[in-house]
Amino acid sequence: MKLLRPLSPERLALYVAMALVLLFNLPFWQRLWEIVSPLDGHGVKMLALALALTTTFFYWVLLLFVWPRVGKPLIGLLLLSTAAVSYFMNQYGVLIDQDMVRNALQTDGAEVRDLLTVKMALTVLLLGVLPCWLLWKLPVEYRPGWRRLGRRLAHLGIATLALAAIAAVGYQDFASLFRNHRELRMALAPLNYLQASTSYLRKVTAKPQPLQQIGLDARQTAAAHDKPRVLVLVVGETARADHFALNGYPRPTTPELAARTDIVNYPNAWSCGTETAVSVPCMFSAKAREQFDTDRARHEENLLDVLKRAGLTVLWVDNNSGCKEVCNRVEKQMRYDEQHAKYCRDGECFDEILLDGLPERLAALKGDAVIVLHQKGSHGPAYYKRYPPAFERFKPVCRTSELQQCAREDIINAFDNTIAYTDFFLAQTIRLLEKQANIDSSLLYLSDHGESLGENGMYLHATPYLVAPDAQKHIPMVAWFSPGWREHGGPALNCLKAQAGQRYSQDNLFHSVLGMMGVSTALYQRELDMFAGCRQAS
């Protein structure tokens, strides 16, 4: 390594800045290229200015950190983390914002294992580990004392002037560009994940807030019934509305539900987020999507609290990565890491584990209840792990988490198999409820969000809502009411089907469940209750 000539810290900062811009930010340049294409004089100008701006900005920032003893470790950590983030952005077409950071930190071990691939290891090795090794061996020549400080200030001054000049030349263009395409800042690494992580950590480490109670006036006012009423609320995972045959998808992905005449399908339903960490708290919140804030929701009661306060039995059964703090104050069963011989393998369980023991629980009920079943559903990228072998109806399937290695048809086959298994799971749950003669029952299913399956090079979900494609927001939703429920004050089936084509969203859940369970509170808004207009007198 003596053949390597010593570098000045300023030159090191410039080389690292150029590497970050050119090697770690392919998604950023792809998006910018699409925006300015087809190339003309203005497009070439924008690309050149963007290259100069990002390189100069990263250089300016790195100049603040390349000091003896701390420069190399900090740059090495930056390269390793940016290599990992760059892999996920390249592989799945994701953008990085605060919600994505939250989603990543709340991911469970099984999901992490699905994301750890050979390609990821090679990417981190080539873009992270190897440069770190070279950096460690590379001699850096630091000038002594005041000379070092003077030279650094001079370079900072030159970089500042360069930034000012670039801004002066391209201010109007950049202002318009970033105002109309806010997703660009979420594609620029490492700025995106550093900013998002800082914002997220600032919020989670803030002084704990007192829990804000809601619905203190909640009580059941519905007429007494001979049998307890039980709502099974199935919270799906990553299911797309346009892959449900009930919604016109040409493949038979929902044969069991389609065979029933007592199902109400809602083809125009929409999520309030594009990731579980946002959608689940949002759908149970009393606030509409436009007013909902994920961080504030951690300190505020939700639908389950109101139901419990009204005297209902509330149970959350989970086969996913947890309830995202929604079920903190109600009874819960986390089943996703069990070792059940029939339903579990390789550290994960199929969704049928959610029904294990449920008949006994229902038989013991003495009053009205809401039971939430949180599915693993269609969670990617390892779709092929989400269903038992008997449900591999569409073949061949993609059997890797590195989705870009698979033909898109194979990815869709695997995803559609997960929908077919969800169809079976929902039908099986309804059959289970029909056998419970001691209760009047209902089922409401809605997915938390959708999924991208390679359209425009985008995979998975969690794209910021404003720029997310409909595939990540348009969700399936299905309702079922037992004859006993409908006969005793429940909604009329024909009326529900006549109204099913209206646009609904997860904002409707809070008020619809209150109405279904006969819970009176000032929070209830009848206009958001999906079933209110069809409810019959008991």
Number of C-alpha atoms within 10 A of each C-alpha: 8 8 6 9 11 13 14 15 24 22 13 22 23 18 13 20 21 19 15 25 21 15 11 23 22 19 21 21 18 11 14 19 16 10 13 16 11 9 14 10 7 12 16 15 15 20 16 11 18 17 16 16 19 18 22 22 16 20 24 23 14 22 22 14 15 22 17 12 8 10 18 20 15 14 19 19 14 17 24 21 17 23 27 18 23 27 23 16 23 18 20 20 21 24 27 27 24 20 22 24 18 20 16 13 10 14 15 14 12 15 17 11 12 16 16 12 14 11 14 19 15 13 18 22 16 14 22 21 19 14 18 21 11 12 17 13 12 18 16 21 13 16 13 8 8 9 11 15 12 12 13 18 14 12 16 19 13 14 20 15 12 17 19 14 13 16 16 10 12 16 13 10 15 15 12 10 16 12 11 10 15 13 20 18 16 22 26 23 25 22 15 19 22 18 16 19 19 12 14 18 13 11 13 12 8 8 8 10 10 8 12 12 12 18 20 13 13 21 19 19 12 14 10 10 15 9 17 18 22 25 23 20 20 23 21 26 25 30 29 26 30 18 24 25 19 22 15 12 13 11 14 18 24 23 16 15 23 18 10 11 9 16 18 23 21 25 22 17 23 25 28 23 28 28 27 27 25 26 22 26 26 28 27 24 25 26 16 17 18 8 8 17 15 17 13 12 21 19 15 17 22 26 22 26 23 25 26 18 19 22 15 21 19 22 19 22 24 23 24 26 21 22 20 17 15 23 23 14 13 14 12 17 14 16 23 26 19 15 14 16 8 10 17 19 14 9 13 22 26 23 26 21 20 24 14 13 9 15 13 10 9 19 12 9 16 13 14 22 22 23 21 24 22 27 27 24 26 28 23 25 23 21 24 25 21 24 25 17 10 8 17 18 17 18 14 14 22 24 17 18 22 19 21 17 13 14 14 15 16 17 26 20 21 29 30 29 26 28 27 26 25 26 20 19 22 22 20 16 18 19 11 14 24 17 10 14 12 17 24 24 26 24 22 19 19 25 30 35 32 32 30 24 23 18 11 9 13 21 22 22 28 26 27 22 15 9 10 19 19 19 22 29 31 25 30 28 27 20 17 23 24 17 16 16 23 20 15 17 18 23 21 18 18 12 13 21 15 11 15 21 13 12 11 19 23 25 22 21 23 25 24 20 23 24 23 22 21 18 22 19 18 10 17 19 16 15 12 17 20 23 22 18 14 18 19 13 11 13
